[in-house]
Amino acid sequence: MDDEFFTVSSGEPRPRHRVLRAADFPEGPPLGGGVCGIDEAGRGPLAGPVSAGAVVLPGNFPIDALGDSKALSAGRREAAYALIVEGALAWSVAWAYPCEIDEINILGASLLAMRRAYLGMAAQAARAGRASPAEVYVDGNRLPELGRPCAAVVKGDAIIPAIMAASILAKVARDRAMERYDWLYPEYGYARHKGYPTLAHREACRALGPSPIQRMSFNYLPR
């Protein structure tokens, strides 16, 4: 495994956090109510928010229903989403919005959404009288500031069930949000492309100008 320093906004280094890979779990992925998974969705689109999920699953959760959210069909994601919100010990979805993405960049906004999701999950667990999870795993190789030790897991959404669940929550929630934005701005086609950089999306921006949820720091015009 690799150890890396990450810094807080003051510039002071905070304690070393782990960056893990599949080989660091020789006995299989961590499971059960002591494990929180965090992941985001929507870093690549030209419009709309970035979302993040944080999930704690019970030990008896049917993990066969999970998987990498990007590899699941929309129907399987929706079915898994329903199982997660019904069966998770604690979960939360949170957001960072286009204005925040433009202000602090997409990486910073993704980490902000992850922090918000974790805090929402922790608050829900506390209301239910449950302790905070002993282990927190974040998909990728960067970590949000959670005020506690955590580990980044490269390709974690294909390794750790709690991260898979977080990825599914974030993806489904964001897709639903973009479908609602389509009600407000139907000329941009958000229900179809969810804000991703399709030619149709770029052409709509050229013809109509940026939408109210455009990420202005992204190049949204046809190339």
FIKOLZA-1660 file (N, C-alpha, C; in steps of 0.1 Angstrom, whole numbers, plus 5000, padded with zeros to 4 digits):
% residues 223
   i   px   py   pz ch aa at
   1 5008 4988 5000  A  M  N
   1 5000 5000 5000  A  M CA
   1 5009 5012 5000  A  M  C
   2 5003 5023 4996  A  D  N
   2 5010 5036 4995  A  D CA
   2 5005 5046 5006  A  D  C
   3 5013 5054 5012  A  D  N
   3 5009 5064 5021  A  D CA
   3 5012 5077 5014  A  D  C
   4 5003 5087 5015  A  E  N
   4 5005 5100 5009  A  E CA
   4 5000 5111 5019  A  E  C
   5 5006 5122 5018  A  F  N
   5 5002 5134 5026  A  F CA
   5 4991 5141 5018  A  F  C
   6 4981 5146 5025  A  F  N
   6 4971 5155 5020  A  F CA
   6 4970 5167 5030  A  F  C
   7 4967 5178 5024  A  T  N
   7 4967 5190 5033  A  T CA
   7 4953 5196 5034  A  T  C
   8 4951 5203 5045  A  V  N
   8 4939 5210 5047  A  V CA
   8 4941 5224 5042  A  V  C
   9 4930 5233 5043  A  S  N
   9 4931 5246 5036  A  S CA
   9 4941 5255 5042  A  S  C
  10 4945 5253 5054  A  S  N
  10 4956 5261 5061  A  S CA
  10 4969 5258 5055  A  S  C
  11 4971 5247 5047  A  G  N
  11 4984 5243 5042  A  G CA
  11 4991 5234 5051  A  G  C
  12 4986 5232 5063  A  E  N
  12 4993 5223 5073  A  E CA
  12 4991 5209 5069  A  E  C
  13 5001 5200 5069  A  P  N
  13 4998 5186 5066  A  P CA
  13 4990 5179 5077  A  P  C
  14 4980 5171 5073  A  R  N
  14 4973 5164 5083  A  R CA
  14 4979 5149 5083  A  R  C
  15 4974 5141 5092  A  P  N
  15 4980 5128 5094  A  P CA
  15 4980 5120 5081  A  P  C
  16 4989 5111 5079  A  R  N
  16 4990 5103 5067  A  R CA
  16 4977 5094 5066  A  R  C
  17 4972 5094 5054  A  H  N
  17 4960 5086 5051  A  H CA
  17 4964 5075 5040  A  H  C
  18 4958 5064 5040  A  R  N
  18 4962 5053 5032  A  R CA
  18 4956 5055 5018  A  R  C
  19 4963 5051 5008  A  V  N
  19 4958 5049 4994  A  V CA
  19 4960 5034 4991  A  V  C
  20 4949 5028 4989  A  L  N
  20 4948 5013 4988  A  L CA
  20 4944 5009 4974  A  L  C
  21 4948 4996 4971  A  R  N
  21 4944 4990 4959  A  R CA
  21 4939 4976 4962  A  R  C
  22 4934 4969 4952  A  A  N
  22 4928 4956 4954  A  A CA
  22 4937 4946 4961  A  A  C
  23 4950 4947 4958  A  A  N
  23 4960 4938 4965  A  A CA
  23 4961 4940 4980  A  A  C
  24 4956 4951 4985  A  D  N
  24 4957 4954 4999  A  D CA
  24 4945 4947 5007  A  D  C
  25 4937 4940 5000  A  F  N
  25 4926 4933 5006  A  F CA
  25 4927 4918 5003  A  F  C
  26 4938 4911 5007  A  P  N
  26 4939 4897 5004  A  P CA
  26 4929 4888 5009  A  P  C
  27 4922 4892 5020  A  E  N
  27 4912 4883 5026  A  E CA
  27 4898 4887 5022  A  E  C
  28 4897 4896 5011  A  G  N
  28 4884 4900 5006  A  G CA
  28 4881 4914 5011  A  G  C
  29 4871 4920 5006  A  P  N
  29 4868 4934 5009  A  P CA
  29 4862 4935 5023  A  P  C
  30 4864 4946 5030  A  P  N
  30 4857 4948 5043  A  P CA
  30 4842 4949 5041  A  P  C
  31 4835 4943 5050  A  L  N
  31 4821 4943 5050  A  L CA
  31 4815 4946 5063  A  L  C
  32 4802 4949 5063  A  G  N
  32 4794 4950 5076  A  G CA
  32 4793 4965 5081  A  G  C
  33 4786 4966 5092  A  G  N
  33 4782 4979 5097  A  G CA
  33 4793 4988 5102  A  G  C
  34 4805 4983 5103  A  G  N
  34 4816 4991 5107  A  G CA
  34 4823 4998 5095  A  G  C
  35 4818 4997 5083  A  V  N
  35 4824 5001 5071  A  V CA
  35 4815 5012 5064  A  V  C
  36 4821 5023 5061  A  C  N
  36 4814 5033 5053  A  C CA
  36 4821 5035 5040  A  C  C
  37 4813 5035 5029  A  G  N
  37 4818 5037 5016  A  G CA
  37 4814 5051 5010  A  G  C
  38 4822 5058 5003  A  I  N
  38 4819 5071 4998  A  I CA
  38 4823 5071 4983  A  I  C
  39 4815 5077 4975  A  D  N
  39 4818 5079 4961  A  D CA
  39 4810 5090 4955  A  D  C
  40 4814 5095 4943  A  E  N
  40 4808 5106 4937  A  E CA
  40 4803 5102 4923  A  E  C
  41 4795 5111 4917  A  A  N
  41 4790 5109 4903  A  A CA
  41 4789 5123 4897  A  A  C
  42 4793 5124 4884  A  G  N
  42 4790 5136 4877  A  G CA
  42 4802 5145 4876  A  G  C
  43 4814 5140 4876  A  R  N
  43 4826 5149 4874  A  R CA
  43 4827 5154 4860  A  R  C
  44 4823 5145 4850  A  G  N
  44 4826 5148 4836  A  G CA
  44 4816 5157 4829  A  G  C
  45 4803 5159 4834  A  P  N
  45 4794 5167 4826  A  P CA
  45 4797 5181 4825  A  P  C
  46 4791 5188 4816  A  L  N
  46 4793 5202 4813  A  L CA
  46 4783 5210 4821  A  L  C
  47 4773 5204 4827  A  A  N
  47 4762 5211 4834  A  A CA
  47 4757 5203 4845  A  A  C
  48 4751 5210 4855  A  G  N
  48 4745 5203 4866  A  G CA
  48 4755 5201 4878  A  G  C
  49 4750 5196 4889  A  P  N
  49 4758 5194 4901  A  P CA
  49 4766 5181 4900  A  P  C
  50 4776 5180 4909  A  V  N
  50 4782 5168 4912  A  V CA
  50 4776 5162 4924  A  V  C
  51 4773 5149 4925  A  S  N
  51 4767 5143 4936  A  S CA
  51 4777 5133 4943  A  S  C
  52 4774 5130 4956  A  A  N
  52 4782 5120 4963  A  A CA
  52 4773 5112 4972  A  A  C
  53 4776 5100 4974  A  G  N
  53 4769 5091 4983  A  G CA
  53 4778 5086 4994  A  G  C
  54 4772 5084 5006  A  A  N
  54 4780 5078 5017  A  A CA
  54 4770 5067 5023  A  A  C
  55 4775 5055 5025  A  V  N
  55 4766 5044 5028  A  V CA
  55 4773 5035 5038  A  V  C
  56 4765 5030 5048  A  V  N
  56 4770 5019 5057  A  V CA
  56 4760 5008 5055  A  V  C
  57 4765 4996 5051  A  L  N
  57 4756 4985 5049  A  L CA
  57 4757 4975 5060  A  L  C
  58 4746 4968 5063  A  P  N
  58 4746 4957 5073  A  P CA
  58 4754 4945 5067  A  P  C
  59 4758 4936 5076  A  G  N
  59 4765 4925 5072  A  G CA
  59 4757 4915 5063  A  G  C
  60 4744 4916 5064  A  N  N
  60 4736 4906 5057  A  N CA
  60 4730 4913 5044  A  N  C
  61 4736 4924 5040  A  F  N
  61 4731 4930 5027  A  F CA
  61 4734 4922 5015  A  F  C
  62 4724 4921 5006  A  P  N
  62 4726 4912 4994  A  P CA
  62 4736 4919 4984  A  P  C
  63 4749 4917 4986  A  I  N
  63 4758 4924 4978  A  I CA
  63 4759 4920 4963  A  I  C
  64 4753 4909 4960  A  D  N
  64 4752 4904 4946  A  D CA
  64 4744 4914 4938  A  D  C
  65 4735 4922 4944  A  A  N
  65 4727 4932 4937  A  A CA
  65 4736 4945 4934  A  A  C
  66 4748 4946 4939  A  L  N
  66 4756 4958 4937  A  L CA
  66 4766 4956 4925  A  L  C
  67 4773 4966 4922  A  G  N
  67 4783 4966 4912  A  G CA
  67 4788 4980 4909  A  G  C
  68 4797 4981 4900  A  D  N
  68 4801 4994 4895  A  D CA
  68 4790 5001 4889  A  D  C
  69 4785 5013 4894  A  S  N
  69 4773 5019 4889  A  S CA
  69 4774 5022 4874  A  S  C
  70 4786 5025 4869  A  K  N
  70 4787 5028 4855  A  K CA
  70 4785 5016 4846  A  K  C
  71 4787 5004 4852  A  A  N
  71 4786 4992 4844  A  A CA
  71 4772 4986 4845  A  A  C
  72 4764 4990 4854  A  L  N
  72 4750 4985 4856  A  L CA
  72 4741 4992 4846  A  L  C
  73 4731 4984 4842  A  S  N
  73 4720 4990 4834  A  S CA
  73 4712 5000 4843  A  S  C
  74 4705 5009 4837  A  A  N
  74 4697 5018 4845  A  A CA
  74 4687 5011 4853  A  A  C
  75 4681 5000 4848  A  G  N
  75 4671 4992 4856  A  G CA
  75 4678 4986 4868  A  G  C
  76 4690 4980 4866  A  R  N
  76 4696 4974 4878  A  R CA
  76 4701 4985 4888  A  R  C
  77 4705 4996 4883  A  R  N
  77 4708 5007 4893  A  R CA
  77 4696 5011 4901  A  R  C
  78 4685 5013 4894  A  E  N
  78 4673 5017 4902  A  E CA
  78 4669 5006 4912  A  E  C
  79 4670 4993 4908  A  A  N
  79 4666 4983 4917  A  A CA
  79 4676 4982 4929  A  A  C
  80 4689 4984 4926  A  A  N
  80 4699 4984 4937  A  A CA
  80 4697 4996 4946  A  A  C
  81 4693 5008 4940  A  Y  N
  81 4691 5020 4948  A  Y CA
  81 4680 5017 4958  A  Y  C
  82 4669 5011 4954  A  A  N
  82 4658 5008 4963  A  A CA
  82 4662 4999 4974  A  A  C
  83 4670 4989 4971  A  L  N
  83 4675 4980 4982  A  L CA
  83 4684 4988 4992  A  L  C
  84 4692 4997 4987  A  I  N
  84 4702 5004 4995  A  I CA
  84 4694 5013 5005  A  I  C
  85 4685 5021 5000  A  V  N
  85 4678 5031 5008  A  V CA
  85 4669 5024 5018  A  V  C
  86 4665 5012 5015  A  E  N
  86 4656 5004 5024  A  E CA
  86 4665 4997 5034  A  E  C
  87 4676 4991 5030  A  G  N
  87 4684 4982 5039  A  G CA
  87 4696 4988 5045  A  G  C
  88 4701 4999 5041  A  A  N
  88 4713 5005 5047  A  A CA
  88 4711 5008 5061  A  A  C
  89 4722 5007 5069  A  L  N
  89 4722 5012 5083  A  L CA
  89 4721 5027 5084  A  L  C
  90 4728 5033 5075  A  A  N
  90 4728 5048 5073  A  A CA
  90 4733 5051 5059  A  A  C
  91 4727 5062 5054  A  W  N
  91 4731 5066 5040  A  W CA
  91 4728 5081 5038  A  W  C
  92 4734 5087 5029  A  S  N
  92 4732 5101 5026  A  S CA
  92 4737 5104 5011  A  S  C
  93 4730 5113 5005  A  V  N
  93 4734 5118 4992  A  V CA
  93 4735 5133 4994  A  V  C
  94 4746 5139 4988  A  A  N
  94 4748 5153 4990  A  A CA
  94 4754 5159 4976  A  A  C
  95 4755 5172 4976  A  W  N
  95 4757 5178 4963  A  W CA
  95 4768 5190 4964  A  W  C
  96 4774 5192 4953  A  A  N
  96 4781 5205 4951  A  A CA
  96 4776 5211 4938  A  A  C
  97 4773 5223 4937  A  Y  N
  97 4765 5229 4926  A  Y CA
  97 4774 5236 4916  A  Y  C
  98 4769 5239 4904  A  P  N
  98 4777 5245 4893  A  P CA
  98 4785 5257 4898  A  P  C
  99 4779 5266 4906  A  C  N
  99 4787 5278 4910  A  C CA
  99 4798 5274 4919  A  C  C
 100 4797 5263 4927  A  E  N
 100 4808 5259 4935  A  E CA
 100 4819 5252 4927  A  E  C
 101 4814 5244 4917  A  I  N
 101 4824 5238 4907  A  I CA
 101 4832 5249 4901  A  I  C
 102 4826 5260 4896  A  D  N
 102 4833 5270 4889  A  D CA
 102 4842 5278 4899  A  D  C
 103 4839 5278 4912  A  E  N
 103 4847 5286 4921  A  E CA
 103 4859 5278 4926  A  E  C
 104 4857 5265 4929  A  I  N
 104 4868 5257 4935  A  I CA
 104 4873 5246 4926  A  I  C
 105 4868 5244 4914  A  N  N
 105 4872 5234 4904  A  N CA
 105 4864 5221 4908  A  N  C
 106 4864 5212 4898  A  I  N
 106 4856 5200 4899  A  I CA
 106 4861 5190 4910  A  I  C
 107 4875 5189 4911  A  L  N
 107 4880 5181 4921  A  L CA
 107 4876 5186 4935  A  L  C
 108 4878 5199 4937  A  G  N
 108 4874 5204 4950  A  G CA
 108 4859 5203 4953  A  G  C
 109 4851 5205 4943  A  A  N
 109 4837 5203 4945  A  A CA
 109 4833 5189 4947  A  A  C
 110 4839 5179 4941  A  S  N
 110 4837 5165 4943  A  S CA
 110 4840 5161 4958  A  S  C
 111 4851 5166 4963  A  L  N
 111 4855 5163 4976  A  L CA
 111 4846 5170 4986  A  L  C
 112 4841 5182 4983  A  L  N
 112 4831 5189 4991  A  L CA
 112 4818 5181 4992  A  L  C
 113 4813 5176 4981  A  A  N
 113 4801 5168 4981  A  A CA
 113 4803 5155 4989  A  A  C
 114 4815 5149 4988  A  M  N
 114 4818 5137 4996  A  M CA
 114 4817 5141 5011  A  M  C
 115 4823 5152 5015  A  R  N
 115 4823 5156 5029  A  R CA
 115 4809 5158 5033  A  R  C
 116 4801 5165 5025  A  R  N
 116 4787 5167 5029  A  R CA
 116 4779 5154 5030  A  R  C
 117 4782 5144 5021  A  A  N
 117 4775 5131 5022  A  A CA
 117 4779 5124 5035  A  A  C
 118 4792 5124 5038  A  Y  N
 118 4796 5117 5050  A  Y CA
 118 4790 5123 5062  A  Y  C
 119 4789 5137 5063  A  L  N
 119 4783 5143 5075  A  L CA
 119 4768 5140 5076  A  L  C
 120 4762 5139 5064  A  G  N
 120 4748 5136 5064  A  G CA
 120 4745 5121 5069  A  G  C
 121 4754 5112 5064  A  M  N
 121 4753 5098 5069  A  M CA
 121 4755 5097 5084  A  M  C
 122 4766 5104 5089  A  A  N
 122 4769 5104 5103  A  A CA
 122 4758 5109 5111  A  A  C
 123 4751 5120 5106  A  A  N
 123 4740 5126 5114  A  A CA
 123 4728 5116 5114  A  A  C
 124 4726 5109 5103  A  Q  N
 124 4715 5099 5103  A  Q CA
 124 4718 5088 5112  A  Q  C
 125 4730 5083 5112  A  A  N
 125 4734 5073 5122  A  A CA
 125 4732 5077 5136  A  A  C
 126 4736 5089 5139  A  A  N
 126 4735 5094 5153  A  A CA
 126 4721 5095 5157  A  A  C
 127 4712 5099 5148  A  R  N
 127 4698 5100 5151  A  R CA
 127 4692 5086 5154  A  R  C
 128 4697 5076 5148  A  A  N
 128 4693 5062 5150  A  A CA
 128 4700 5056 5162  A  A  C
 129 4709 5063 5169  A  G  N
 129 4716 5058 5180  A  G CA
 129 4727 5048 5176  A  G  C
 130 4732 5050 5164  A  R  N
 130 4743 5041 5159  A  R CA
 130 4756 5049 5160  A  R  C
 131 4767 5042 5163  A  A  N
 131 4780 5048 5163  A  A CA
 131 4785 5050 5149  A  A  C
 132 4794 5060 5148  A  S  N
 132 4800 5062 5135  A  S CA
 132 4808 5050 5131  A  S  C
 133 4809 5047 5118  A  P  N
 133 4816 5035 5113  A  P CA
 133 4831 5036 5117  A  P  C
 134 4837 5024 5119  A  A  N
 134 4851 5024 5123  A  A CA
 134 4860 5026 5112  A  A  C
 135 4856 5023 5099  A  E  N
 135 4864 5024 5088  A  E CA
 135 4857 5032 5077  A  E  C
 136 4864 5041 5070  A  V  N
 136 4858 5049 5059  A  V CA
 136 4867 5047 5047  A  V  C
 137 4861 5043 5036  A  Y  N
 137 4868 5041 5023  A  Y CA
 137 4862 5050 5013  A  Y  C
 138 4870 5057 5005  A  V  N
 138 4866 5066 4995  A  V CA
 138 4871 5062 4982  A  V  C
 139 4863 5062 4972  A  D  N
 139 4867 5057 4958  A  D CA
 139 4877 5067 4953  A  D  C
 140 4888 5062 4946  A  G  N
 140 4897 5071 4940  A  G CA
 140 4911 5072 4947  A  G  C
 141 4918 5083 4945  A  N  N
 141 4931 5085 4951  A  N CA
 141 4932 5098 4958  A  N  C
 142 4921 5105 4960  A  R  N
 142 4920 5118 4968  A  R CA
 142 4910 5116 4979  A  R  C
 143 4912 5124 4990  A  L  N
 143 4903 5122 5001  A  L CA
 143 4897 5136 5005  A  L  C
 144 4884 5135 5009  A  P  N
 144 4878 5147 5015  A  P CA
 144 4883 5149 5029  A  P  C
 145 4882 5161 5034  A  E  N
 145 4885 5164 5048  A  E CA
 145 4873 5160 5057  A  E  C
 146 4874 5148 5064  A  L  N
 146 4863 5143 5072  A  L CA
 146 4866 5145 5087  A  L  C
 147 4877 5150 5090  A  G  N
 147 4881 5151 5104  A  G CA
 147 4883 5138 5111  A  G  C
 148 4887 5128 5104  A  R  N
 148 4890 5115 5109  A  R CA
 148 4898 5107 5099  A  R  C
 149 4905 5097 5103  A  P  N
 149 4912 5089 5093  A  P CA
 149 4903 5082 5084  A  P  C
 150 4908 5081 5071  A  C  N
 150 4900 5074 5061  A  C CA
 150 4910 5069 5051  A  C  C
 151 4906 5061 5041  A  A  N
 151 4915 5055 5031  A  A CA
 151 4909 5057 5018  A  A  C
 152 4917 5061 5008  A  A  N
 152 4913 5061 4994  A  A CA
 152 4915 5048 4988  A  A  C
 153 4906 5043 4980  A  V  N
 153 4908 5030 4973  A  V CA
 153 4907 5032 4958  A  V  C
 154 4918 5029 4951  A  V  N
 154 4918 5031 4937  A  V CA
 154 4909 5020 4931  A  V  C
 155 4899 5024 4923  A  K  N
 155 4889 5016 4917  A  K CA
 155 4881 5009 4928  A  K  C
 156 4879 5016 4938  A  G  N
 156 4871 5011 4950  A  G CA
 156 4857 5007 4946  A  G  C
 157 4851 5013 4936  A  D  N
 157 4837 5010 4932  A  D CA
 157 4836 4997 4926  A  D  C
 158 4847 4990 4923  A  A  N
 158 4847 4976 4918  A  A CA
 158 4852 4966 4929  A  A  C
 159 4855 4971 4941  A  I  N
 159 4862 4963 4951  A  I CA
 159 4853 4962 4964  A  I  C
 160 4849 4973 4969  A  I  N
 160 4843 4974 4982  A  I CA
 160 4828 4976 4981  A  I  C
 161 4819 4967 4986  A  P  N
 161 4805 4968 4984  A  P CA
 161 4799 4982 4989  A  P  C
 162 4804 4987 5000  A  A  N
 162 4799 5000 5005  A  A CA
 162 4802 5011 4996  A  A  C
 163 4813 5011 4989  A  I  N
 163 4816 5021 4979  A  I CA
 163 4807 5019 4967  A  I  C
 164 4805 5006 4963  A  M  N
 164 4796 5003 4952  A  M CA
 164 4782 5009 4955  A  M  C
 165 4777 5007 4967  A  A  N
 165 4764 5013 4971  A  A CA
 165 4764 5028 4970  A  A  C
 166 4775 5034 4975  A  A  N
 166 4776 5049 4975  A  A CA
 166 4776 5054 4960  A  A  C
 167 4783 5047 4951  A  S  N
 167 4783 5051 4937  A  S CA
 167 4769 5050 4931  A  S  C
 168 4762 5039 4934  A  I  N
 168 4748 5038 4929  A  I CA
 168 4739 5049 4934  A  I  C
 169 4740 5052 4947  A  L  N
 169 4732 5063 4952  A  L CA
 169 4735 5076 4945  A  L  C
 170 4748 5079 4944  A  A  N
 170 4751 5091 4937  A  A CA
 170 4747 5092 4923  A  A  C
 171 4749 5081 4916  A  K  N
 171 4746 5081 4901  A  K CA
 171 4731 5082 4899  A  K  C
 172 4723 5074 4906  A  V  N
 172 4708 5075 4904  A  V CA
 172 4703 5088 4909  A  V  C
 173 4707 5093 4920  A  A  N
 173 4702 5106 4925  A  A CA
 173 4706 5117 4914  A  A  C
 174 4718 5117 4909  A  R  N
 174 4721 5127 4899  A  R CA
 174 4713 5126 4886  A  R  C
 175 4711 5114 4881  A  D  N
 175 4703 5112 4869  A  D CA
 175 4689 5117 4871  A  D  C
 176 4684 5114 4883  A  R  N
 176 4670 5119 4886  A  R CA
 176 4670 5134 4886  A  R  C
 177 4680 5140 4892  A  A  N
 177 4681 5155 4893  A  A CA
 177 4681 5161 4879  A  A  C
 178 4689 5155 4870  A  M  N
 178 4690 5160 4857  A  M CA
 178 4678 5159 4849  A  M  C
 179 4670 5148 4852  A  E  N
 179 4657 5147 4845  A  E CA
 179 4647 5157 4850  A  E  C
 180 4649 5162 4863  A  R  N
 180 4640 5173 4867  A  R CA
 180 4645 5186 4861  A  R  C
 181 4658 5188 4860  A  Y  N
 181 4662 5200 4853  A  Y CA
 181 4657 5200 4839  A  Y  C
 182 4655 5189 4833  A  D  N
 182 4649 5188 4819  A  D CA
 182 4635 5194 4819  A  D  C
 183 4628 5193 4830  A  W  N
 183 4614 5199 4830  A  W CA
 183 4616 5214 4829  A  W  C
 184 4626 5220 4835  A  L  N
 184 4628 5234 4835  A  L CA
 184 4634 5239 4822  A  L  C
 185 4643 5231 4817  A  Y  N
 185 4651 5236 4805  A  Y CA
 185 4651 5225 4794  A  Y  C
 186 4639 5222 4789  A  P  N
 186 4637 5210 4780  A  P CA
 186 4645 5212 4767  A  P  C
 187 4648 5224 4763  A  E  N
 187 4655 5226 4750  A  E CA
 187 4670 5221 4751  A  E  C
 188 4675 5218 4763  A  Y  N
 188 4689 5214 4764  A  Y CA
 188 4690 5199 4764  A  Y  C
 189 4680 5191 4765  A  G  N
 189 4680 5177 4764  A  G CA
 189 4686 5170 4776  A  G  C
 190 4685 5176 4788  A  Y  N
 190 4692 5170 4800  A  Y CA
 190 4687 5156 4804  A  Y  C
 191 4674 5153 4801  A  A  N
 191 4669 5140 4804  A  A CA
 191 4676 5129 4796  A  A  C
 192 4681 5133 4784  A  R  N
 192 4688 5123 4775  A  R CA
 192 4703 5121 4779  A  R  C
 193 4710 5132 4780  A  H  N
 193 4724 5131 4781  A  H CA
 193 4729 5135 4795  A  H  C
 194 4721 5139 4804  A  K  N
 194 4724 5141 4818  A  K CA
 194 4735 5152 4820  A  K  C
 195 4737 5160 4810  A  G  N
 195 4747 5171 4811  A  G CA
 195 4760 5167 4806  A  G  C
 196 4762 5155 4801  A  Y  N
 196 4775 5150 4796  A  Y CA
 196 4778 5157 4783  A  Y  C
 197 4791 5157 4779  A  P  N
 197 4795 5165 4767  A  P CA
 197 4792 5158 4754  A  P  C
 198 4779 5156 4751  A  T  N
 198 4775 5151 4738  A  T CA
 198 4775 5162 4728  A  T  C
 199 4775 5158 4715  A  L  N
 199 4774 5169 4705  A  L CA
 199 4761 5176 4706  A  L  C
 200 4750 5169 4708  A  A  N
 200 4737 5176 4709  A  A CA
 200 4737 5186 4721  A  A  C
 201 4743 5183 4732  A  H  N
 201 4744 5192 4743  A  H CA
 201 4752 5205 4739  A  H  C
 202 4764 5202 4733  A  R  N
 202 4772 5214 4728  A  R CA
 202 4765 5222 4718  A  R  C
 203 4758 5216 4709  A  E  N
 203 4751 5224 4698  A  E CA
 203 4740 5232 4704  A  E  C
 204 4733 5226 4715  A  A  N
 204 4722 5234 4721  A  A CA
 204 4728 5246 4728  A  A  C
 205 4740 5245 4734  A  C  N
 205 4747 5256 4741  A  C CA
 205 4751 5267 4730  A  C  C
 206 4755 5262 4719  A  R  N
 206 4759 5272 4709  A  R CA
 206 4747 5280 4703  A  R  C
 207 4736 5272 4702  A  A  N
 207 4724 5279 4696  A  A CA
 207 4716 5288 4706  A  A  C
 208 4716 5283 4719  A  L  N
 208 4708 5290 4729  A  L CA
 208 4716 5298 4740  A  L  C
 209 4729 5295 4740  A  G  N
 209 4737 5301 4751  A  G CA
 209 4737 5291 4762  A  G  C
 210 4746 5293 4772  A  P  N
 210 4746 5284 4784  A  P CA
 210 4733 5284 4792  A  P  C
 211 4730 5272 4797  A  S  N
 211 4718 5271 4805  A  S CA
 211 4721 5276 4819  A  S  C
 212 4711 5279 4827  A  P  N
 212 4713 5283 4841  A  P CA
 212 4721 5274 4850  A  P  C
 213 4722 5261 4846  A  I  N
 213 4730 5251 4854  A  I CA
 213 4743 5248 4847  A  I  C
 214 4747 5256 4837  A  Q  N
 214 4760 5253 4830  A  Q CA
 214 4772 5255 4839  A  Q  C
 215 4782 5246 4838  A  R  N
 215 4795 5248 4844  A  R CA
 215 4803 5258 4836  A  R  C
 216 4803 5270 4839  A  M  N
 216 4809 5280 4831  A  M CA
 216 4824 5279 4830  A  M  C
 217 4830 5272 4839  A  S  N
 217 4845 5270 4838  A  S CA
 217 4848 5258 4829  A  S  C
 218 4838 5251 4823  A  F  N
 218 4840 5240 4814  A  F CA
 218 4838 5246 4800  A  F  C
 219 4845 5240 4790  A  N  N
 219 4843 5243 4776  A  N CA
 219 4831 5236 4771  A  N  C
 220 4820 5243 4771  A  Y  N
 220 4807 5236 4767  A  Y CA
 220 4803 5239 4753  A  Y  C
 221 4811 5246 4745  A  L  N
 221 4808 5248 4731  A  L CA
 221 4814 5238 4722  A  L  C
 222 4808 5236 4710  A  P  N
 222 4814 5226 4700  A  P CA
 222 4828 5229 4697  A  P  C
 223 4836 5219 4695  A  R  N
 223 4850 5221 4693  A  R CA
 223 4853 5220 4677  A  R  C
% end
